[in-house]
Amino acid sequence: MPSNGLGVSYSIWFNRAHERSGHLFQGRFKSFLVEDDRYFLAMCFYIHGNPLRAGILKKLSDYRWSSYPAYANKRNQLPWLTTELVLGLDGGSRKDFVEAQHAYFTEERNPLGDLWHGLYLGSEEFSEECIERAQKEEHREKPQARLLLRDRDLPALARTILQRLGEKNPDSPLTPRRKGCVTRDVAIYILHRLGVYRNEEIGGIFGVGYTAITGAAKRGQPYVHSDRQAENRVSEIWNDI
């Protein structure tokens, strides 16, 4: 993403200029899908209102580090800033845009209330459509797929995996200090291999410390590759998650 690259480049330059190291900005770059122009415009209004919500100033047009002054007054237009697209979503008039911005902030609306799974901004129907499409995505390394996995109920997912492995009582392998349980080790191996959950989270489900997860996963891996039937079963579980 261009914004991400810009942030990284600036951080490197700043650190060199000031002889420092480490992160410059708090948190990582975030992005999400927006359903339509209505939500996109609401997001623009919300971002423009950040300085006011933070109490930095009382008049939005006084904040020089925002693009809002360029939207509000053509004299503040910057050669590298494109305002036509956003202005066009509100009729193209700067005056109408300023009035809409003021009304939006006065009503204290927050479009992030319609942010689903940290990925999709819009209606619930839009979110469900995106989830259905993401679940068909083969590459789980993509951030969207990984976040969807994290959003699932981990205990319920563990029980489902144990049932698919043939465990008649899926709660039994979740009992602390139970040893010599192959299905338990294989279930831990599957969850560990997903690369989504921390060892501490997996350990909390199975009643063991986080240091025991790596060992359990290593014990489960040979069973998975012990014969074609076991390998196919685990492969099916993996694909269905």
N, C-alpha and C positions, 0 to 999 in steps of 0.2 A: 504494500500500500504506500502511496506517495507520502502521506502524513507520517507514517511510521519511519520511512527512510529519512525524511526531513528531521525528525526528532533525534534519530541516531546520529546523523551527520552533525547536527548542532551540538549534541552532547559531547562528541569527540572533540570538536573545535573548542568548546567552552572549557573542557578539562585541560586541553593542551595550553590554552591561553592563560589559565589561572593555576596551572601546575597542580591539578587535583586529579582524583580518580574516583570511579564508582558511578552509581546512578545519579542522574541530574533531575529527572522527573519522577514524581511518585506514581506508582502503578504502571501497568503496561498499556499500550495502545489498544483501544477497544473499538469494535465495529459491529453492526448488526443490520439485518435486512429491514427495510421500511416498506410497508404495504403499498402506500399510494401518496399522491401529492399532498393530501390533507395532513397526513401524519408527518410528512417531510417538512412542511411549512411550520407545523406546530413545534417540531424539533428545533428549527431555526430560531423561532421566537424564544424557546426555552433556553437555548444556548446564549442568545443575546442578553437574556435577563440574568445570567450568572453574576455579573458584578453587583447588581442591585440586591440580589438575594444574599450575597456575601457581605453586604454593608460597606463595600469599598467606596461607593459614592451614591449620591442621591439622584443624579441625572445621567441617564444612560449615554447620551450623546457626548458626555465629558470623558468617557473612558477611551483613551487613545489606542488601547491594545485590542479593541474589538472592531469587527467589520461593520458594526451597526451604523456608525457615522456616515459611511459611504452609501449605505442603503437609505439613510434619512435625508442626505443632502448631496446633490450631484457634485458640489464643489469639493467634497471630501473623497471623491472617487479616486482610487488608486489604479495605475496603469495595469497592474498584474492581477487585479481583483475583478472577477466577473459577477455582476449583480443582476444581469438581465433575467437569468433563469428563475431565481427566487422571487424577484419582483413580479415576474410574469405569472407566478402562481397565485398572486393576490391582485391581479388586474393590471399590473405594470406601473401603477402610480406610486410614487414615493410617499405622497401624502397619505394615501390609503394604507400603505405598508406601516407607516409610523403609527397611525390610529389603531391598526390591528395589533401591532406589537404592544401598544399601551394597554389595550383592552385585555390582551392575553395575560399580561403580567398582573393587571389589576384583579383578574379572576383567580389568580394563583393556581392555574392549572399545571399539571405535571404529566407530560406525555409518557414518561417512563412507567406510569401506572399500567400502561398497556404493553409493557415489554415482557415477552414470554421467554422463559428459560435463558434470559440474558442474551438472546439471539435475534428475536423477531419482534419488531415494533408494529403493532396493528391490532386487528380484531382477533378473537379467539379462533375464528374459522381460518384466518390467514395463518395463524400459528400451527393449527392442526395440519393444514396443507403442507407447510414447510417441513414439519416433523415427518410426515409421511414420505416426502421426497428425500429427506436426509437419511431416513432409515434404510432407503434403498442404496445409499452411497456405500461403495465397497471400501473406501479408504477411511478407516477409523482414526487415522492420525490427523485428519482435518479437525480444526478446533470445534466446528459445529457438531460433528459426530461425538467428539469427546465430551463436550458439555451436556449433550443429551443423555449420554450414559451416566454422567455424574448426577443428573437430575432424577434418576430412578431410585426406587427404594432399595437400598443395598441389602438389608436382611431378606426382603422378599425375593430379590434376585438370587441370593445365595441358596435359598430354599428351592427355588425353581431349578437351579443347576443341579442340586443334590437329587431332586426327584428325577430329572432327566438322566442322571447317572445310575438310576436304579435304586436309590435309597428309599425304602418304604416309609421310614420315619425320618423326614428331613431335619427334624429338630434334634435328633440324637447326635449327629456329628457336630452340632453347635455347642454341645455340652463341654465345659472346660475340663482339661486334663484327660480327655479320652485319647488313648494312644492306639496306634496300629490301625487307623481307619483310612483305607485307601481312597474311598469316595471323598472324604474330607480333604485329603491332600490334593486330589485332582481338582476339586472345586476351588481350593485356594490357588492352585496353579492357573486355572482359567481366569479368575479374578485378578491375579497378579499380572498375568500376561496382557490383560487389557491396557495396563499402563495408565489407568484413570484414577484408581483409588490408592491412597497411601497405605503402607503396611500397617500403620496404626489403626486405620479404619477397618481393614480386613480382619486384623487381629481382634478388634472389638466385637465383631460378629461371631467369631469362633471361640471367643473366650480365652485367647492367648495373647502374649505380648508381641509387640511389633517385630522383635528380633527373631521370633519363631516362624514368621511368614516365609522368609527366603528359604529356610530349610524345608518347610512343608512343600513349597512349590518345586523344589529340586527333587523331593521324593515323589511328587505326583507326575513329573514330566516323563520318567521312564515308563510308567504304566501306560501313559497316553500312546507311546510309540511301541508298546509291547506286542501288539497285534493289530491287524487291519480293522477289526470290528471296533476295538476301543478307540482307535484313531478316527474312524468315521463318526463314531458317536460324539466325541469331543468336537470334531469339526462341525457337525450339525448344530451343536449347542452354541458354538462360537458364532456361527453365521446367523443364528436366530436371536442373539442378544441385541 
